[in-house]
């Protein structure tokens, strides 16, 4: 396989917008173009993450494959460890476990209360890490109950699995916990680069508790990326997603510098769950500068400049969420180096 090297790490993000076999072709192409990783989403009840992760790993040789992110509630930690151990069998040293605390109202709809998420995350990460390290784990916590559990390999080599654990944190308390216990933080998308500074402070505070520095914590960041030779076309592709997020996560949007007056106007139009018609109507209220502030959208040069801004604000590797032509976006960042 031929591969060009990138001057700066860059990753691809896939949700459920494409057939899995199409996604496999995108990942092969990204690997050929020097991308470091692909992250597969599991945010809604549409596409489970680990099946496409296996598909991506099976057709590539070098690129890392991460979950971006699985939730910490719906899989027993022993099963979670076994699943990612299995993925490591397929692609040794290339698998990343990205895990998050999920979100309401979806969790509530399926009977998960999400109470005390910080405690739950600490217990689950601790147990899963021990199992992946080939330890026999006994753990009697508030959320994790394991009694002498191990990944009891029968026919394969008994070894520790090199599967780093990243937490997809949004709230600052979860960010602080991430700094304390995780190998990396998957920073959120649709935030302004300046918002990252508060996240970095929380990570640093957590890292200090564990005798680490923030440099010990990898910090890839999801970045919505809409690339088109016509700037307006690119902005319009991203506007609907931005609008939906303005309605769903107004507290984060406010922290990112979105005016309260705009949030109020969008909130008057959008309900939850929002219909497509409501999103389209509300999107007419969202100006270009807000789209540009929260995403990397525009011409290839526009997108590269904005991603470089995220990297100057703490992101170690952009995870590009493509809107529109995926291969065109990959091409725009092949061999890329932030200026």
C-alpha angles and dihedrals in degrees: 000000000000117000134182117211123236122222090218128030116257132173139198125235122206128185123168102295092108136046111263092244089053089050089053089058091049091051093049089050092048090052091051089051092053101258113162101214148357121219122200119208127226103179105127135027092272110086127015110220107223098059094058089040088059090047092052093046092050095060098041137064109196114016117102118240120212138176109238087211140330115187122251096224111057101054124060107242091241090054090044090055092046091050094052092042086057091051089051089055087059097044110015113209093001102088125097124191108217111185134179142177094250121223145257144280088031094054091050091051091059095045101262115133098194091210117167094005094176092058092044093050093049092051095044096047091047093051096043092048091052093050093048088050088061093252127145103240128208111176128164107183137140093272107013122063114177125158114197093325124170137161092260102207111194106173104018134068112283104231142136112268119233097225113140117208120228124184120217097219128178106161117070094238091055088046090055091050089050090055089053103045113013136082091223147356123235100214117214130254131236092043125118118253089245090060087065092071093071090047091052091051090053092047091050092050091052093045091054090058089061095043092254136119127230088255088069090063120076112222114197113171133208110235123184104228123193112177127183134145086238107067095206093052090053093049092048091052090055097041097079093053092047090049093053091050092049087059097042102040107027093152092059092043091053090050088051091058102263109150115252089228091063092046090052093050093049091046090057090059102037125069126180120287089027121214120228089247091055092050092050091049093048092046089068087068094056114092125216094251092061091051090049092047095053101036142033097247136150133049118353089264091050092051094047092050093052094046089051087054090056090050091052086054100057106286111133097189127010114228100207116215103201123218112187123355107021096193091049089055091048089050091050091059101036109120089001125162123185114243 
